[in-house]
Amino acid sequence: MAEAYSMKGSMEENAVDQLIPYYQPVLALDTRLIMGYEALGRVRTRQGMRSLGPFFEDKDVPMGEHIRIDRLLREQALAKFAADARLCEQGMLFLNLKPSWIFQTYKETGELPTLRLLDKYGIDPGRVVIEITEESFQDPLEQLRTVVDVYRKEGCRIAIDDVGSGFSNMDRIALIQPHILKIDIHMLQQSELHSGYYGVLRSFSTLADQIGASLLLEGVESEQDLQRAIEVGARYVQGYLFAPAEPEFLPADSFSGLIAMELERRRSQIMLAERNWTEEAEQLRLIVEKAWRTREKEDCPEEAEDIVIEQILPVLAGSCKRVYICREDGSQVSSNYQRNAGEAWERQTAFRGLNWSWRPYFIPTSVKLGGTLRAAVSRAYTDLDSYDRIRTISLPVGEGRLLFADMIDPEGQS
């Protein structure tokens, strides 16, 4: 990029003439269509097309020059978007804006040039996503929110880019209340190698649900990445699996077949896994019911719940790591029985009397089991002690009692 701007940090005139916006498609999993494009800056050089990313990240270049070049690209992108009638009526255009740029401009002029461009080209603001990029912002976040709200009030959609990276923190998300959370590619890549990253990805899906936003995962480069995106609840996806940034728009259904195939693959996997878990829960129910009937016939004394658990331990599946019994109010009435590293069961009496009603699955499960449901299986979660991915099978035993069996989930992603 050295040839694209002078030593003083200004873009050379001949380089400015070669500025070209490129567009990377963003896919919607619900419609299986291209829902929009992210506009990205390119410059034609003697070595070929180059990204303008290094130019915009160069701290030696004055902010005013960054803004000038960005506006030139932005207007070209909006003009091309407006010229495509179908896309302009049905699609979205994502525009990257640094917080410092929009704040500085608004502070100095009281205006936002992008809104003037939308009016110039007759573009519905609801078709534009203002993507707040990852960048340190030195002024109070409330002031950034004030500027972003100007876009919002005009009808623009708001996205926060690189969620999970250094500057896209929870304060920024809470104050801006974006329509779209865009996950940093690093998070998707690391989730393949470390379960902790996968858990964080899932937490962003929950966060998006709670604030009324949609999750967009970028950096989808393989079918495995796409499966990962589907698993964590992404609504939108973007990446080289579909297309790199290109100078022209594509037909909306260019990747419909691929998305439909991967959605069906995921659905089939989930259906098979749920059937297997239902069968395992039913087998456990039959084992426990038999043991409980024996307990009733023998009129077992105090600690009867422990006696019942000890009867079933020898026949429990190898994936079972913990068993205990609670009252419907969440109070544990049995000891904990936990399988140790040597596969032997340990009786832990200290757990008697603890209350587990605070666990997210407890009350919904107890309500379900109070009806006609004979057994329930929780979603996968991470065990507090071992960090294993766990599913808990719950079933009623006797009057006002619930048995819980924590099972290691080999898939661990549902």
SULQUI-V908619 format. One record per residue. NEAR is the number of other C-alpha atoms within 8 Angstrom. Layout:
# SULQUI-V908619
near=NEAR
near=NEAR
This chain:
# SULQUI-V908619
near=8
near=5
near=6
near=10
near=12
near=10
near=5
near=6
near=10
near=9
near=11
near=9
near=6
near=6
near=13
near=10
near=6
near=9
near=11
near=11
near=13
near=12
near=13
near=14
near=16
near=13
near=12
near=12
near=11
near=5
near=5
near=12
near=12
near=15
near=12
near=12
near=13
near=12
near=14
near=11
near=13
near=12
near=14
near=12
near=11
near=4
near=5
near=6
near=8
near=9
near=9
near=10
near=7
near=8
near=9
near=8
near=6
near=7
near=5
near=5
near=12
near=8
near=7
near=6
near=11
near=11
near=9
near=8
near=10
near=9
near=8
near=8
near=12
near=12
near=9
near=10
near=10
near=11
near=9
near=8
near=10
near=12
near=7
near=8
near=7
near=7
near=11
near=14
near=7
near=8
near=12
near=12
near=12
near=12
near=11
near=11
near=10
near=10
near=11
near=7
near=10
near=11
near=11
near=8
near=11
near=11
near=7
near=6
near=6
near=7
near=6
near=9
near=6
near=7
near=9
near=8
near=10
near=12
near=8
near=7
near=9
near=7
near=10
near=8
near=11
near=8
near=14
near=12
near=13
near=13
near=12
near=12
near=11
near=13
near=8
near=5
near=8
near=4
near=6
near=7
near=9
near=7
near=9
near=11
near=10
near=8
near=11
near=10
near=8
near=8
near=13
near=10
near=7
near=7
near=8
near=13
near=15
near=14
near=13
near=15
near=13
near=12
near=12
near=9
near=9
near=6
near=7
near=14
near=10
near=6
near=6
near=9
near=11
near=7
near=9
near=8
near=8
near=11
near=10
near=13
near=14
near=13
near=14
near=14
near=11
near=6
near=12
near=17
near=8
near=10
near=12
near=8
near=6
near=8
near=8
near=7
near=11
near=14
near=8
near=8
near=12
near=10
near=8
near=9
near=12
near=8
near=8
near=13
near=9
near=7
near=7
near=7
near=12
near=12
near=15
near=13
near=15
near=11
near=10
near=15
near=10
near=8
near=9
near=6
near=10
near=12
near=10
near=9
near=13
near=11
near=10
near=10
near=9
near=14
near=11
near=12
near=15
near=14
near=14
near=10
near=8
near=9
near=9
near=8
near=9
near=9
near=8
near=6
near=7
near=5
near=6
near=8
near=8
near=9
near=11
near=9
near=7
near=7
near=10
near=9
near=8
near=11
near=9
near=8
near=8
near=11
near=8
near=8
near=8
near=9
near=8
near=8
near=8
near=8
near=8
near=8
near=9
near=10
near=8
near=8
near=13
near=9
near=8
near=9
near=11
near=8
near=9
near=11
near=9
near=8
near=11
near=11
near=8
near=8
near=12
near=8
near=6
near=6
near=6
near=7
near=5
near=4
near=7
near=9
near=9
near=9
near=9
near=12
near=11
near=8
near=8
near=11
near=8
near=6
near=5
near=8
near=5
near=5
near=7
near=12
near=12
near=11
near=13
near=14
near=13
near=14
near=11
near=9
near=7
near=11
near=13
near=15
near=11
near=13
near=14
near=14
near=12
near=11
near=12
near=9
near=5
near=5
near=6
near=7
near=9
near=9
near=8
near=9
near=8
near=6
near=10
near=11
near=7
near=8
near=9
near=9
near=10
near=6
near=7
near=7
near=7
near=11
near=9
near=8
near=10
near=10
near=8
near=10
near=13
near=7
near=6
near=6
near=8
near=8
near=12
near=13
near=11
near=8
near=7
near=12
near=8
near=8
near=9
near=5
near=4
near=5
near=7
near=7
near=12
near=13
near=13
near=12
near=13
near=13
near=12
near=12
near=11
near=6
near=5
near=8
near=11
near=13
near=12
near=12
near=12
near=12
near=12
near=11
near=10
near=5
near=5
near=9
near=5
near=7
